Structures are given as C-alpha cells and as structure tokens.
Amino acid sequence: MTNGDVLINVDNIQAGYVPGVDILQGCSLEVTTGELVGIIGPNGAGKSTLLKALFGLLNVRTGTIEFRGEDITGMKAHELVSRGIGYVPQNENVFPSLTVSENLEMGVYLKPKEFPSRLDLVADMFPRLAERLGQRAGSLSGGERQMLAMGRALMMDPEVLLLDEPSAGLSPVLQDQVFVRTKEINATGVAVVMVEQNAARCLQICDRGYVLDQGRNAYTGTGRSLLDDPKVIELYLGTLAKRG
C-alpha cells in the first residue's frame, strides 16, 4: 500500500564502473512511501548497478537522485543511512567473524543507544536470529545469513530498504521465506526496492515493477500488469510467468 508521497526519485541517470562506459543509460525510478518496487531484467541490464548508484557506491555522471525532495546524488553511503536508506548487497553482506548480535550492533553504529530497542523489534521479525545471537555469522546457513543481512539493515529503522538479489543462491524453500519476510517488512511501512532474478516471484509480490534492459527502462507498471504482459512474458519471463 502507498500513500502517494514520493520517497525516491531517480531522474535519467547515467553511471558505470569504468570511465566512459555507462551501464545505466538514462535510467529513471520512482518509489513512494510504503511501496514495494521490483526491478527485473536480463543479466547485465544494470539492475544491481542502479541500487549501487542509489546508495552512493557508484559515481553518477549525469541525472539526479532525490530522497524526499532533497538532492542526494553522489552522497556517501553513511550519510544515506542516517537519512533513512538501508541497503543489503547480494554478496559479502555479513561479518562472518562476528556474532549475530555483533552484526546487528554494527547496523545501529550511528545510534548505539537504540540497540536494545531495535534488537527487540528485529528479533521479533526474525525469530531464528534471536535463537542464534551468540553464534558467529560465518557458521549460519545461506538463508540465515540473508535474514541477518536484512535484519542489520533494519536496525537503523530505515524508510526504504534496497535489496540486491536477496534470493540468489538459496533453495526454493528458503527463497520463498525471503519473499515472505520482504512482504512482512513492507507491511510495517518500510518501502522496499528489490532487484531480483526470480522475476515472476518478484512481480507477484510487488506493487510496481520496472523492467531494465541495457541500462534503460524497457517496461514499467504494476506487478500484476507486467506479469500478464505478453511482451514481458516473451522477452523476460517465459514459462515462469505462468506459475500461480
């Protein structure tokens, strides 16, 4: 559910990893308060690059990124966290040598006094983590690590959570748990921007979706309309869209 207030507005950005080579070729995105937005597309389309640009991990060459009307283009990641933007990368998203509790404490390093209260809330959302607070993160299963990464990002009580391929490398059962947890997080009022390779499942749960192709917006619409769009099915979903 959304209330129409624009949280994030990405306007025609170009960005890349190598000077002179743009992965994003004029990409735009809008996220409103409480919305769950899915980003899908083929490998190399620029999906993860878009999230990195959003979170200040990549230089934006042209275009602008605004958060609640403020220009945040080029702002550093820690500044974005303090403003209410959380980010969960696909890889290396936990500190394996630290315990679960210590990982969660790292998530609230900007406001350490809030650790006890935020820990209670995150533990309620992820009961499995609450059972393993003293366990080293490196010994967790893949699904548990993903939950820990999401939990740590939630410790700062973000307004919007950026998720990069949260179901990647997980079994079908654990993938489903990730999607269920994502919906639960969104239901608390946190807006979510999810990049996903499991395109059909992503579109099933999101309010709106963007299809990126070669660094540009190819299609956009509600999750259901994209899931039912013959061209999107043919080019990006195939038989996956026919499930459920």
LUMTOR-748889 format. One record per residue: residue in three letters; z, y, x negated of N, C-alpha, C in turn. Coordinates in steps of 0.02 Angstrom, whole numbers, plus 50000, padded with zeros to 5 digits. Each point is the difference from the previous one (the first is absolute). Example, Ala and Ser with C-alpha at 12.3 -4.5 7.8 and 13.67 -1.06 7.14 Angstrom:
BEGIN
ALA503904971649340500005005950045500005006049955 SER499645005350018500035005949958500375005550039 
This chain:
BEGIN
MET500004994049957500005006050043500005006249956 THR499665005350022499975006249962500165005850045 ASN500215005649970500125005950041499515005649984 GLY499514998649959499475004849988500115004749942 ASP500615000349972500135004349942499684997049938 VAL499595004049966499654997449941500484999949940 LEU500094994149973500414999249940499585000949937 ILE499464996149996499575000149941499295001650021 ASN499705004649962499305001650011499644999949932 VAL499564995249992499604999449940499305002450017 ASP499785005249965499365003250017499504999449943 ASN499524995450008499414999849958500154999649925 ILE500444995349982500204999749930499534995649959 GLN499935002049937499644996149950500494998649944 ALA500034993649978500474998149948499774993649967 GLY500224999049939499824993949963500454999249939 TYR499904994649964500414998449943499705002449934 VAL499345000849999499645001949940499665006750012 PRO500045004649953499675006550009499274999250017 GLY499795003450052499304999950020499804994250045 VAL500474995450012499854994350043500495000150059 ASP499765001750059500435000550060499974993550040 ILE500584997150012500064994350045500005002450072 LEU500385005350013500005003150066499475005550001 GLN499544999450048499425004450001500015004650062 GLY500555003550009500065004350059500344996450057 CYS500604997649988500374995950048500505004450038 SER500074998750065500465003750042500454995350039 LEU500605002450018500494995850035500495004550035 GLU500214997950060500535003750035500524995050026 VAL500635001849992500554995850023500485004450040 THR500164998150061500475003850040500684996650001 THR500505003750022500694997650000500064993450037 GLY500324995249968500134993550032499414995450006 GLU499435001749970499394996250008499954994449947 LEU499684994550019499854994649954499245000049989 VAL499795001849939499305000749984499804994649950 GLY499474996450016499744994849956499385002349963 ILE499944998049937499405001649960499704993549976 ILE499394998650021499684993849981499325001549968 GLY499684994949975499345000849969499904994849946 PRO499404999549973499854995049948500365001649935 ASN500034995249954500275001149934499635005749966 GLY500375004349967499695005649965499825005950043 ALA500234999950063499835005550046500405006349987 GLY500574999349964500425005749986500645000250040 LYS500184994550032500594999950043500645001449961 SER500134996149948500605001049960499975006649962 THR499405001949980499915006449965500225005850045 LEU499854999550065500205005250047500765000650003 LEU500364994450002500735000350002500285003049935 LYS499714998149944500235002749936499885007649996 ALA499445002250026499865007250001500505003550045 LEU500164996950057500485002850047500695000849968 PHE500184995149957500674999849971500035003349931 GLY499505003849982500025003749938499914996049938 LEU499734993950006499904995649943499295000649971 LEU499605004150030499305000649981499785007350010 ASN499625002649952499785006950004499475000850055 VAL500135004750045499525001750052499555005649974 ARG499364998749996499545004949969499795005450049 THR499864998250061499835004950052500324997750065 GLY500065004650047500314998550064500755001249998 THR500334999250057500715001550004500384994550037 ILE500654999549984500464995650035500585004350024 GLU500154999850065500555003850028500514995350032 PHE500635001949993500554996450034500395005150040 ARG499994999150065500315004850047499765007149986 GLY499355000749987499705006549991500065002949931 GLU500374996749956500095002449931499504996549954 ASP499675003849958499534997149952500384996349946 ILE499914993349998500354995949950499514997049950 THR499395002550000499494997449954500245000649928 GLY500024994449965500205000049930500745000049988 MET500404999950053500724999949993500234993349971 LYS500525000049959500244993949968500364995450050 ALA500014993549983500264995050046500735001450020 HIS500435001849951500715001150017500095005850047 GLU499555005149995500035005650047499804997850070 LEU499524995550004499784997550065500544995750032 VAL500354996049960500554996050026500535004550031 SER500175005449965500515004650025499795003550065 ARG499355000350012499745003150061499944995150058 GLY500084993649986499994995150054499424995250000 ILE499684999149942499454995249994500214994249957 GLY499964993950026500174994049963499374996049984 TYR500014996349946499404996449977500214993249973 VAL499644994850022500124993249976499344997549969 PRO499964999749933499394997549968499914992550011 GLN499404997749988499864992850009500334995849946 ASN499955002349938500254996149943500585003449966 GLU500424995949967500565002649961500415004950042 ASN500194997850059500335004550047500764998950004 VAL500284995849956500724999349994500185000049926 PHE500655001249985500254999549932500304993049992 PRO499634995349969500214993050000500674998649966 SER500195004049950500624998849964500615002750036 LEU499895004150051500555002950039500154995750061 THR500605000550025500184996450061499675003450060 VAL500024996650057499755002850062500355006650015 SER500665000049994500395006050013499815005749953 GLU499914998449936499815005249952499305002750013 ASN499544995750022499345002350020500045004950057 LEU500414998350050500085004550057500335006649980 GLU500464999649953500335006049975499495004649965 MET499524997049965499475003949968499595003950052 GLY499964997150059499615003350053500305006450025 VAL500655001049988500345005950025500285004249942 TYR499674999549942500265003349941500025007650007 LEU499595002850044500015007350010500605002150043 LYS500284995450039500585001550043500504994249996 PRO500314999049941500434994149990500584999450049 LYS500255005650026500574999650046499824996750066 GLU499354999650014499784996950063499894992549994 PHE500124997349941499874992949989500364995450050 PRO500655000850011500344995350046499715000050071 SER499885006050027499755000350069499294997450005 ARG499585001849951499314997650002499974992449987 LEU500454997549958500014992849987500164996250064 ASP500465002550040500164996750063499394999650046 LEU499635005550004499415000150043499454995349976 VAL499885000149935499484995649972500204992750005 ALA500644998649989500254993250005499934997350072 ASP500105004450049499914997950070499274998350014 MET499545003749968499294998950011499754993849963 PHE500304998849941499794994349959500624995649985 PRO500214995950048500604996049990499964995449939 ARG499414997749983499934995649941500225003649937 LEU499855006449995500215003949942500765000749998 ALA500305000950058500725000750004500364993849973 GLU499684994350007500294993749975499914999249925 ARG499585004249969499834999149930500125006349958 LEU500475004150019500115006449966500164999149926 GLY500344994649983500194999049930499494996049960 GLN499464997950033499494995849967499495004449964 ARG499784997749942499495003849963499344999850038 ALA499665005750002499385000550038499464995349972 GLY500024998749936499504995749969500034992850025 SER500554998050030500074993250024499834999450075 LEU499815005550031499834999850071499314997150011 SER499884997450060499334997750018499545006050009 GLY499354998750004499525005450010500135004150062 GLY500154996550055500155003550062500635004149996 GLU500514997449966500635003749993499905006149956 ARG499594999349949499865005949957499665005550040 GLN499544997950043499665005050041500485003550046 MET500464996250030500505003050044500455004849960 LEU500174998149939500425004349957499635006549983 ALA499364999449984499625006049984499975004750060 MET499904997250059499985004150061500695003050013 GLY500524995949991500685002450012500195005649953 ARG499804999449936500165005349951499665006550020 ALA499374999650023499655006150020500335003250061 LEU500324996050041500335002650060500685003149986 MET500274998949940500665002549983500045007750003 MET499445003449989499995007350002499855002750070 ASP500004995550050499895002050069499355004150007 PRO499434997049980499375003750001499745001350070 GLU499595005250007499655001250063499374995850004 VAL499724998549942499394996049998500044995149942 LEU499774993950012500024994749950499284997849985 LEU499825000249936499344997849978500054992949972 LEU499644995350031500034993049980499334997849973 ASP499994997749937499384997849969499974992449998 GLU499584997150043499894992850003500664996050005 PRO500435001550049500654996750003499984992550010 SER499454997350028499974992850012499644996149945 ALA499765003649949499604996849947500384994549964 GLY499694994249993500294994549962500534996050035 LEU500135001650064500524996450037499694994650044 SER500414995150017499774994750045499905003050070 PRO499624996750043499895002650068500655001550037 VAL500504995849993500645001150034500335006349974 LEU500015000949934500325005949971499595006350014 GLN499344999250003499585005750019500205002550070 ASP500094995350045500185001950068500675003650002 GLN500474997849957500655003449997499925007249977 VAL499555001149952499885006849975499745004450056 PHE499534997550039499735004050055500535001350054 VAL500414995150014500545000950049500495005349975 ARG500194999649936500475004949972499695007049999 THR499365000349986499675006550000500025003250069 LYS499884996050051500055002650069500725002250016 GLU500484996349976500715001750012500185006649966 ILE499755000949939500125006349964499695005750038 ASN499394999150022499655005150038500365001650065 ALA500294994950031500365001050064500625004449992 THR500265000749939500585004349988499805007349994 GLY499345001450001499775006949996499665001749935 VAL499994995349953499675001249935499254999050008 ALA499605005149983499284999150000499814995449942 VAL499494996050010499794995249949499255000649988 VAL499815000249936499294999549981499934993649960 MET499634995250027499954993449970499294998549978 VAL499934998649935499374997449974500044992450002 GLU499504996750029500034992850009499334996649990 GLN500014994149967499414995849996499954995650062 ASN500584998450030500004996250063499835004950056 ALA499355001750004499785005450042500144998950074 ALA499864994050024500094998650071500735000650021 ARG500454997249959500725000450017500245007349997 CYS499755003749952500195007049994499795003950062 LEU499384999050022499755003850058500364997950064 GLN500264993950002500364997750059500665003850010 ILE500305002449946500655003250007499995007649992 CYS499455002849975500005007249986499775004150061 ASP500245006250002499795004650053499285002249988 ARG499865002049938499325002049981499824996949934 GLY499354999349989499764997149938499445004049969 TYR499954999549935499455002949962499664994549962 VAL499344999850003499614995449959499685004049944 LEU500204998449938499705003449942499454995649971 ASP499485003249977499464996549966499725004749947 GLN500014997849938499755003949943500325006949997 GLY500665000150013500375006249992499925005050056 ARG499704997950055499895004650057500244996750064 ASN500145004350051500174997450066499384997250033 ALA500004993550013499434996950034500104999950076 TYR500614998350021500174999850071500735002050008 THR500175002850057500695001250017500084999550075 GLY500604998150022500134999250071500664996550010 THR500164998450062500614996250012499924993049969 GLY500564996849986499964993349972499614995350044 ARG500125000450065499654995650047499255001450004 SER499825006449999499285001650005499634997749937 LEU500315000549942499684997649939499964992450000 LEU500524996850026500014992750003499454997350045 ASP499815004050050499494997950048499315002849985 ASP499945004249949499365003349985499534995049967 PRO499414998750031499544995049972499795001449927 LYS499905006449984499805001649931500564998849951 VAL500615001750019500574998849956500114992549991 ILE499934996250055500064992849996499484997149953 GLU499395002150007499454997249960500075001749927 LEU500195006249985500005002349930500654998549964 TYR500585000250036500644999949965500484994550023 LEU499914997550060500494995350027499754992950006 GLY499384999250022499734993350010500384996350053 THR500104993549989500334995950051500745001450005 LEU500305003649950500715001450003500185004150062 ALA499535004350021500145004450057500044996250065 LYS499754993950001499994996350062500654996250013 ARG500465000349951500644996750011500435004250045 GLY500394996950044500475003550043499665004950045 
